[in-house]
């Protein structure tokens, strides 16, 4: 342990375990705002495997308005937090899922330093309580009507134009785990 190898190896193993067990999705983006890693819970919440997420721009792929429309990059609070390299949070955002629905989310974004000094960000998010968001509109009758996506979720209309791409409250426990993630990241990036 004199060289720090066991500490780092054990810490990284603990970090992987923590990310896998968090009751929140975790998404890491690099300095170009491209997804570089996701947690298993993120895959579940977004109904997408990691292979469909990694390498993508999270705003273009995920961020939506409540009706499923693509949100403007200029109005995106998550993107603003990333570009300003500040910790920020929100409680009334919507992410597109791989199953064609949108899910209301609460999120917390925090910057981290990558090797070489570049800055990325980690976003923790969870499904917002259905009571915290307005009820979804009733599905319309007739052909082409989409099935009810479930409580607190809304059907996503098919994207059009250039956006057509294939596929808050943070609890104390989550805040404690985020603190652990930040501390581990600081130790790992100092090596």
N, C-alpha and C positions, 0 to 999 in steps of 0.2 A: 504494500500500500504506500510505500515511500514515494513511488513514482506517480501515484494517483490513478493508476490503471484500474484497480479494484473499485475505487470510489466512483470513477466515471462509468465503468461497466455496470456496476450495481445501480448507479443513479439512472443511467439510460434504461436499464431493464425496469426500474421502478416507474420511470416516465411512461414507457410503452404500456405497462400494466395499468397505470392511472388513466391514460387516454382511452384504453380499451374498455375500462369500467365506468367512465364518466357517464352520467345520465344527461349528456349534452353532446351535440355534434362538435367536432373540432376539425377545422380546415386551416391548413397553413398555406400561405402564398409567398412567393419570392419577390424580389425587388421589381420585377416586371408585372406584378399583380396576376401571376399565373398560379393556379393551384399546384402545389408540390406534394401534399400529403393530406389524407383525410382519416378520420377515426372510423371504426366499425359503426358507431352510433350515427355518424354523419351519413354513412351509406344507407342506414335504415330510415332515418328521417327524410332523406331526399329520394328514397326509392331508386337509387342508382348505385351501381358498383363503382369502386374506386377508379377502375379503368375508364369510365365515362366522365370522371371528374378531374383527375390529374392531367395537367397540361392545358386546361381550359381557363378562360377568363371567368371568374366567379360572377361578376356582374352580368355579363352577357348570357351566361348559362342559367343562372339561378334567380337573380333579383327581378321581381315582378310587382305590379300593382295588385290590389285585391281582386280586380277583375281578370287578372292573368296577363294584362298588357305589359310590354317591356317598359321599364322605367328609364327615364332619361339619366344618363351618366352625370349630368350637371346637378341633378337633384338627389343623387345617391349619397346618403350619410355614411355608409360603409366605405365607399370609395374615397370620400373626403377624409375620413379618419386615416385611411391608408396613406393618402398623399400628404397629409399633414404630420404623419408619424406620431399621432397621439392616440392614447387610449380613449375609446368612446363606446357608447352602448345605445341600444334602441329596443323598443318593445312592440312596435307596430309595423313590422316589415313582413314581406311575403316572399317565399322562395318557391320556384317551380320544382316539381317532383318529376321523376321519370315516368310516373303513371299518368301524367296529364293533368294533375291537380296542382293547386298552390296550397302551401301550408303557412299559417301565420307563425312568425318566429320572434323571439326575443334574442338579442345578440350582444356580445361583448367582443370588441376587437382591440388587440394590443400589439404594438410593434415589437420586433425582436431583431437583434443584430446577427447577420449571417457571417460566415467566414469571409474575410477580405473587407469587412466593414459595411457591406451593403445592408439595407434594412428591409426585412419582410414583415409579415404580420400573421398573427394567429387569431382566428375568429372562432369563438365558442358560441353555439346557438342551440336553442331548444324550441320545441313546439310551444307556442303560447297557449294559455288556457282558452278554451272556446268562449268562455264568458268575457274574456278580455278583448274580443274582436266582434264586430257586428255580425249578425247571422248571414249566412250565404243566401243568395237569391234562390228562389224555388226553381228547380229544373223545368224547362218548358216542355210541353207535350209535343208529340208528333215525331216524325222521322228526323234523325240527326240529334235528338235530345240526348244529352249525356247522362249517365247514371249519377245519382247523388253521391258525391265524393266522401261524405261522412261529416260528422260534427266538426265545425271550425275550419273546414277545408272548402276550397272552391275549385270548380273545374276550370282548367286553363284553356282559353280558346287557342286554336292552332296559330302559331306565330306567322306573321306575314313579312314580306320584304327582306331586308338584310338581317333582321333578327331571327329569321327562320333557320334554326340550327338543330341538328339532331341532338338527339341527346348526347315593463321589463324588469322583469325583475330577476336579478341573479341571486340565487340563494346563497347563504353563507357557506355551505359545503362546497358549492361550485366556486365561489370566490376563493376559498382556501385552496382548492385544487389548482385554480389558475395561478395563485401565488406560487405553489409548488412548481408548476410548469415554468413560470418566469425565472424562478431561482435555478432550476435545473438548466434552463437555456443559457442563463448567465454563466454558470459554471462550465457548461459544455463549450460555449463560444469563447471562453477565456483560454481554453487549452489550445 
